[in-house]
Amino acid sequence: MDFAFDTTLKSRKFLKDLLENLTLEQLNKVPEGFNNNIIWNVAHTIVTQQLLVYNLSAIPMIISDELVETYRKGTKVERDVTQAEVDLIKGLLFSTIEKTKEDYENRIFQTYHEYTVTTKSTLTNVDEAIAFNNFHEGIHLGYVLALKRCI
């Protein structure tokens, strides 16, 4: 599982670098032809990881319910985010994965509620959730790269 966590951390480092090198205006811009912006995609990866790993394991998530409701699947940009919100999201990029790795090593993920994802694959345990999460984050990393080219 070390490889899966390492993959997630490398993906998130790339996202963090974008957050640090783009302006607040660039992060909030929704280019024509897109439904969301860069900061939405970054926050969405955090929320989805928490839902797939913690929520479906019946373990309290590390993030707030407000963050979940704002960035979960099916949501879209409703307003511009502030710099304080960007800073919060940037901090969660790594703290959530470090905590997940710690919790995984401590074997707290004992149960899992099966969930069928949009690709029609059914996740049946936390290992599959962690693996699928990397696939999901790769998709959103691709969106972020496309958005970056358009801003």
C-alpha positions as CSV (number, residue, x, y, z in Angstrom):
1,M,0.0,0.0,0.0
2,D,3.0,2.3,0.3
3,F,3.0,2.7,-3.5
4,A,-0.6,3.8,-3.5
5,F,0.0,6.4,-0.8
6,D,3.2,7.6,-2.5
7,T,1.3,8.0,-5.8
8,T,-1.3,10.1,-4.0
9,L,1.3,12.3,-2.3
10,K,3.1,13.0,-5.6
11,S,-0.2,13.9,-7.3
12,R,-1.0,16.2,-4.5
13,K,2.4,17.9,-4.5
14,F,1.7,18.8,-8.1
15,L,-1.7,20.3,-7.1
16,K,-0.1,22.2,-4.2
17,D,2.5,23.7,-6.5
18,L,-0.3,25.0,-8.7
19,L,-2.1,26.5,-5.7
20,E,1.1,28.3,-4.8
21,N,2.0,29.6,-8.2
22,L,-1.4,30.7,-9.6
23,T,-3.3,33.8,-8.5
24,L,-6.5,33.7,-6.6
25,E,-8.2,35.0,-9.8
26,Q,-6.7,32.2,-11.8
27,L,-7.8,29.6,-9.3
28,N,-11.3,30.9,-9.3
29,K,-11.7,31.3,-13.1
30,V,-14.2,29.0,-14.9
31,P,-13.1,29.1,-18.5
32,E,-15.8,28.8,-21.2
33,G,-16.6,25.1,-21.9
34,F,-15.8,24.0,-18.3
35,N,-18.2,23.5,-15.4
36,N,-15.7,24.1,-12.6
37,N,-12.4,25.8,-11.8
38,I,-9.0,24.7,-10.6
39,I,-9.7,25.2,-6.9
40,W,-12.9,23.3,-7.2
41,N,-11.1,20.3,-8.7
42,V,-8.4,20.4,-6.0
43,A,-10.9,20.5,-3.2
44,H,-13.1,17.9,-4.9
45,T,-10.1,15.4,-4.8
46,I,-9.8,15.9,-1.0
47,V,-13.5,15.5,-0.4
48,T,-13.8,12.4,-2.6
49,Q,-10.9,10.7,-0.9
50,Q,-12.5,11.3,2.5
51,L,-15.9,10.0,1.3
52,L,-14.4,6.9,-0.4
53,V,-12.1,5.9,2.4
54,Y,-13.5,7.2,5.7
55,N,-17.3,7.7,5.1
56,L,-17.7,4.3,3.4
57,S,-15.7,2.7,6.2
58,A,-18.2,4.3,8.7
59,I,-15.4,6.4,10.3
60,P,-15.7,10.1,10.9
61,M,-14.1,12.2,8.1
62,I,-11.2,14.5,8.8
63,I,-12.9,17.4,6.9
64,S,-15.9,19.5,7.6
65,D,-19.4,18.7,6.4
66,E,-19.5,22.1,4.8
67,L,-16.4,21.3,2.7
68,V,-18.1,18.0,1.7
69,E,-21.4,19.7,0.7
70,T,-19.5,22.3,-1.4
71,Y,-17.2,20.0,-3.3
72,R,-18.8,16.5,-3.5
73,K,-19.7,14.8,-6.7
74,G,-22.5,16.7,-8.5
75,T,-21.6,20.2,-7.2
76,K,-20.3,23.1,-9.1
77,V,-18.8,26.5,-8.4
78,E,-21.2,28.7,-6.6
79,R,-18.9,31.6,-5.7
80,D,-15.2,32.6,-5.7
81,V,-13.1,31.2,-2.8
82,T,-11.1,33.4,-0.6
83,Q,-7.3,33.1,0.0
84,A,-8.1,31.7,3.5
85,E,-10.1,28.9,1.8
86,V,-7.3,28.2,-0.6
87,D,-4.9,28.0,2.3
88,L,-7.2,25.6,4.1
89,I,-7.5,23.4,1.0
90,K,-3.7,23.5,0.5
91,G,-3.2,22.3,4.1
92,L,-5.7,19.5,3.7
93,L,-3.9,18.1,0.6
94,F,-1.3,16.4,2.7
95,S,-2.8,16.2,6.2
96,T,-5.6,14.1,5.0
97,I,-3.4,11.6,3.3
98,E,-0.9,11.5,6.1
99,K,-3.7,10.7,8.5
100,T,-5.2,8.1,6.2
101,K,-1.8,6.4,6.0
102,E,-1.5,6.4,9.8
103,D,-5.0,5.1,10.2
104,Y,-4.5,2.4,7.6
105,E,-1.3,1.3,9.3
106,N,-3.2,1.2,12.6
107,R,-5.8,-1.0,10.9
108,I,-8.8,1.2,11.8
109,F,-10.6,0.4,8.5
110,Q,-12.3,-2.8,9.5
111,T,-15.7,-2.5,7.7
112,Y,-16.6,-1.1,4.3
113,H,-20.0,-0.3,2.7
114,E,-19.8,-1.3,-0.9
115,Y,-20.1,1.5,-3.4
116,T,-20.4,1.4,-7.2
117,V,-18.5,4.3,-8.7
118,T,-19.3,6.1,-12.0
119,T,-17.0,3.7,-14.0
120,K,-19.4,0.9,-12.8
121,S,-16.7,-0.7,-10.6
122,T,-17.8,-1.7,-7.2
123,L,-15.5,-0.9,-4.3
124,T,-15.7,-3.6,-1.6
125,N,-12.9,-2.6,0.8
126,V,-10.6,0.2,1.8
127,D,-7.7,-1.1,-0.4
128,E,-9.9,-0.8,-3.5
129,A,-11.1,2.6,-2.4
130,I,-7.5,3.9,-2.0
131,A,-6.6,2.4,-5.4
132,F,-9.7,3.9,-7.1
133,N,-9.0,7.2,-5.5
134,N,-5.7,7.5,-7.3
135,F,-7.5,6.9,-10.6
136,H,-10.0,9.5,-9.7
137,E,-7.4,12.1,-8.7
138,G,-5.6,11.4,-12.0
139,I,-8.8,12.4,-13.9
140,H,-9.0,15.6,-12.0
141,L,-5.3,16.3,-12.4
142,G,-6.0,16.1,-16.1
143,Y,-8.9,18.6,-15.8
144,V,-6.6,21.0,-13.8
145,L,-4.0,20.8,-16.5
146,A,-6.6,21.6,-19.1
147,L,-8.0,24.5,-17.0
148,K,-4.5,25.9,-16.5
149,R,-4.0,26.1,-20.3
150,C,-7.3,28.0,-20.6
151,I,-6.8,30.7,-17.9
